[in-house]
Amino acid sequence: MNSTALKIEEHLSLLLSNHLHEGEVQRPQRLLDAMKYSVLSGGKRLRPLLIVEAARLFGRDDKGVLIAASALECIHCYSLVHDDLPAMDDDHVRRGRPTAHIQFDEATAILAGDALLTYAFDLIADPLVHPSAEVRLRLSRELSRASGLGGMAGGQMLDLESEHRDRTEVEIRTLQAMKTGALIRYACRAGALLGDAEEADVSRLTRFGEIIGLAFQLADDLLDLKGDSAVVGKATGKDAAAGKATLVGLLGETQTREELNKLINEANDLLSPFGEKGEILRTLAHFIAERDN
């Protein structure tokens, strides 16, 4: 798993070099530096790892999969840059160091996020991702929907609207399935599509992604409640201070941890037909639930 994360890191570094792609006129150095700062900053690489390991489950393990994984990581990192902005969560620390708008400036951070978002769709269109243009189009369309109005961006809007307001459990689960869960769901589903899995297996991996997406958010909420900011790498306790609606705030810590355990058990059951081949995905599911950062 560590070697795969290293490969993803190396590939992201190559993609964010000074080398011009066909049709590009120039890569402004300050903008490129901000993009590299935001992407090559450690991170868990969870979403690209899920793509790679889900594709490997169905026999795909090549450069094209790394490109698709890198595209998703660009989307994720853009979202972090924009989430940290003063108009959004107004965070000053990310992954243990100054956020992009603090390190550079607000305008540069906005442009870095914009460039990462658009670069993702450049990458997913690469013929190396899949020989079938139809599959690449499907991956692009589903990535757009997971990232946009009905997915991550829409979930962020719901999250902002939930501040200092009472929300039902259904409403909280909906916003979390969009804000956090949509990209994780996409990662697992995309890996299966890259591996030309049967539709039944695509559905199985999709459900797996939904479950661990919720588990990720529950673990994140618990970290915000109980985590050490020095270990987590960002400020903690902000959800309660901002009056944000979370399941841990609604259900309490004990019930949240019980649900987290149930989700991981269901994730393990979904992977049982794959036997030992699913072991790394099982490990990732447990990491999500038990992480301390």
C-alpha positions in Angstrom: 0.0 0.0 0.0 2.8 2.4 0.8 4.6 1.6 -2.5 1.3 2.4 -4.3 1.0 5.7 -2.5 4.6 6.5 -3.5 3.8 5.8 -7.1 0.8 8.1 -7.0 2.9 10.8 -5.4 5.6 10.5 -8.0 3.1 10.6 -10.8 1.4 13.7 -9.4 4.9 15.3 -9.3 5.5 14.6 -12.9 2.1 15.9 -13.9 2.8 19.2 -12.1 6.1 19.8 -13.8 7.1 22.7 -16.0 6.6 20.5 -19.1 4.0 22.0 -21.4 1.2 19.8 -22.7 0.0 20.2 -26.3 -2.2 23.3 -26.6 -0.8 25.0 -23.4 1.0 28.3 -23.9 2.7 28.8 -20.6 2.6 27.4 -17.0 3.0 30.5 -14.8 5.4 29.6 -12.1 3.6 31.1 -9.1 0.4 29.3 -10.0 2.3 26.0 -10.6 4.0 26.5 -7.3 0.7 26.9 -5.5 -0.7 23.8 -7.2 2.3 21.8 -6.2 2.2 23.1 -2.7 -1.5 22.1 -2.4 -1.1 18.6 -3.9 2.4 17.5 -3.0 2.0 18.0 0.7 1.9 14.5 2.1 -1.8 13.6 2.5 -3.2 10.1 2.8 -3.9 9.6 -0.9 -6.9 7.7 0.2 -9.1 8.4 -2.9 -6.4 7.5 -5.5 -5.4 4.5 -3.5 -9.0 3.3 -3.7 -9.1 3.7 -7.4 -5.8 1.8 -7.9 -6.8 -1.1 -5.5 -10.3 -1.4 -6.9 -8.9 -1.6 -10.4 -6.3 -4.1 -9.3 -9.1 -6.3 -8.0 -10.2 -6.8 -11.6 -6.8 -7.2 -13.2 -5.8 -3.6 -14.1 -2.5 -2.2 -12.8 -0.9 0.2 -15.2 -0.1 3.8 -15.9 -3.6 4.5 -17.1 -5.0 3.7 -13.7 -2.5 6.0 -12.1 -3.6 8.8 -14.4 -7.2 8.3 -13.4 -6.2 8.2 -9.7 -4.3 11.4 -10.1 -7.3 13.1 -11.7 -9.4 12.3 -8.7 -6.6 13.6 -6.3 -6.5 16.9 -8.2 -10.3 17.3 -7.6 -9.9 16.4 -3.9 -7.0 18.9 -3.4 -8.8 21.6 -5.3 -11.7 21.2 -2.9 -9.4 21.5 0.1 -7.9 24.7 -1.2 -11.3 26.3 -1.7 -12.7 24.9 1.5 -9.9 26.6 3.5 -10.6 30.0 2.0 -11.8 32.9 4.3 -15.3 32.8 2.7 -15.7 29.1 3.4 -14.1 27.4 6.4 -11.4 30.1 7.0 -8.7 27.6 8.0 -5.1 28.6 8.4 -3.5 25.1 8.7 -3.8 22.1 6.5 -1.7 18.9 6.8 0.3 20.6 9.5 1.4 23.7 7.5 -0.1 27.0 6.3 -3.1 26.7 3.9 -2.6 27.8 0.3 -4.2 31.2 0.7 -2.0 31.9 3.7 1.2 30.6 2.1 0.5 32.5 -1.2 -2.5 34.8 -1.3 -6.3 34.4 -1.7 -6.4 35.1 -5.5 -3.6 32.6 -6.2 -5.3 29.9 -4.0 -8.5 30.4 -5.9 -6.7 30.1 -9.3 -4.8 27.0 -8.0 -8.1 25.3 -7.2 -9.6 26.3 -10.5 -6.6 24.9 -12.4 -6.6 21.6 -10.4 -10.3 21.1 -11.1 -9.9 21.6 -14.8 -6.7 19.6 -15.0 -8.6 16.6 -13.6 -10.8 16.4 -16.7 -7.8 16.8 -19.0 -6.2 13.8 -17.3 -9.3 11.5 -17.3 -9.6 12.0 -21.1 -6.2 10.6 -21.7 -6.4 7.5 -24.0 -4.1 5.6 -21.6 -6.9 5.7 -18.9 -9.0 3.2 -21.0 -8.9 2.2 -24.6 -12.6 2.8 -24.9 -13.7 6.4 -25.4 -17.1 5.4 -24.1 -15.6 4.3 -20.8 -13.5 7.5 -20.5 -16.6 9.5 -21.2 -18.5 7.6 -18.5 -15.7 8.2 -16.0 -15.6 11.9 -16.9 -19.3 12.3 -16.5 -19.5 10.4 -13.2 -16.5 12.4 -11.9 -18.3 15.6 -12.8 -21.4 14.6 -11.0 -19.5 13.4 -7.9 -17.7 16.7 -7.8 -20.4 19.2 -8.7 -23.9 20.4 -8.0 -25.3 17.1 -7.0 -22.2 15.9 -5.3 -19.3 17.5 -3.4 -19.9 21.1 -4.2 -23.6 20.8 -3.5 -22.8 19.0 -0.2 -20.5 21.9 0.8 -23.4 24.3 0.1 -25.7 22.3 2.4 -23.0 22.2 5.0 -22.6 26.0 5.0 -26.4 26.3 5.2 -26.5 24.0 8.2 -24.5 26.2 10.4 -26.4 27.2 13.6 -29.5 25.4 12.4 -31.1 22.2 13.5 -30.9 19.4 10.9 -32.6 16.0 10.9 -30.5 12.9 10.7 -31.7 12.3 7.1 -30.5 15.8 6.2 -27.1 15.4 7.8 -26.6 12.0 6.1 -27.6 13.5 2.7 -25.1 16.4 3.0 -22.3 14.1 4.2 -23.0 11.6 1.4 -22.5 14.5 -1.0 -19.7 16.5 0.6 -17.4 13.7 1.6 -19.0 10.5 0.3 -19.4 11.3 -3.3 -15.7 11.3 -4.3 -15.0 8.1 -2.2 -17.9 6.4 -3.8 -16.6 7.5 -7.2 -13.1 6.2 -6.4 -14.3 2.6 -5.8 -16.8 2.6 -8.7 -14.2 4.1 -11.1 -11.7 1.4 -10.2 -14.2 -1.3 -11.1 -15.1 0.5 -14.4 -11.4 0.8 -15.2 -11.0 -3.0 -14.7 -14.0 -3.8 -16.9 -15.8 -5.4 -14.0 -19.2 -7.0 -14.5 -22.1 -4.6 -13.6 -22.9 -6.7 -10.5 -19.3 -6.1 -9.3 -19.5 -2.4 -10.2 -22.6 -2.2 -8.0 -20.8 -4.1 -5.2 -17.8 -1.7 -5.3 -20.2 1.2 -5.5 -21.9 0.2 -2.3 -18.5 -0.4 -0.7 -17.6 3.1 -1.6 -20.8 4.5 -0.1 -20.2 2.7 3.2 -16.6 3.7 3.6 -17.5 7.3 2.6 -19.9 7.5 5.5 -17.3 5.8 7.7 -14.7 8.4 6.7 -17.1 11.3 7.7 -18.0 9.7 11.0 -14.3 9.2 11.8 -13.6 12.8 10.7 -16.4 14.1 13.0 -14.9 12.1 15.9 -11.5 13.5 15.2 -12.8 17.0 15.2 -14.5 16.3 18.5 -11.6 14.4 20.3 -8.5 14.7 18.0 -5.2 16.4 18.8 -4.8 19.2 16.3 -1.0 18.5 16.3 -1.6 15.0 15.1 -4.6 15.7 12.9 -2.7 18.4 11.1 -5.5 21.0 11.2 -7.6 22.8 13.8 -10.0 20.7 15.7 -13.2 21.6 17.5 -14.3 23.8 14.7 -17.5 22.0 13.8 -19.1 22.7 17.2 -17.7 26.2 17.3 -19.3 26.9 13.9 -22.6 25.3 14.9 -22.3 22.7 12.1 -24.6 19.8 11.9 -22.9 16.4 12.4 -24.0 12.9 13.2 -21.7 12.8 16.2 -23.4 16.0 17.5 -26.8 14.5 16.9 -26.3 10.9 18.0 -23.4 11.2 20.5 -20.0 9.7 20.5 -20.9 6.2 21.7 -23.7 5.6 19.1 -21.4 7.1 16.4 -18.6 4.7 17.2 -21.1 1.8 17.2 -22.3 2.8 13.7 -18.8 3.1 12.5 -18.0 -0.5 13.6 -21.2 -1.7 11.8 -20.2 0.0 8.6 -16.7 -1.6 8.6 -18.3 -5.0 9.2 -20.6 -4.5 6.2 -17.6 -3.3 4.1 -15.8 -6.5 4.9 -18.8 -8.6 4.0 -19.1 -6.9 0.6 -15.5 -7.8 -0.2 -15.8 -11.5 0.9 -16.4 -12.8 -2.6 -13.0 -11.5 -3.7 -11.1 -13.5 -1.0 -7.5 -12.5 -0.4 -7.5 -10.2 -3.5 -9.7 -7.8 -1.4 -7.3 -7.6 1.5 -5.8 -4.2 0.8 -9.3 -2.7 0.4 -10.2 -4.2 3.7 -7.1 -2.7 5.2 -8.1 0.7 3.8 -11.6 0.4 5.2 -10.2 -0.3 8.7 -7.7 2.6 8.3 -10.5 5.0 7.6 -12.4 4.0 10.7 -9.4 3.9 13.0 -7.2 6.8 11.8 -5.9 9.5 14.1 -5.4 12.2 11.4 
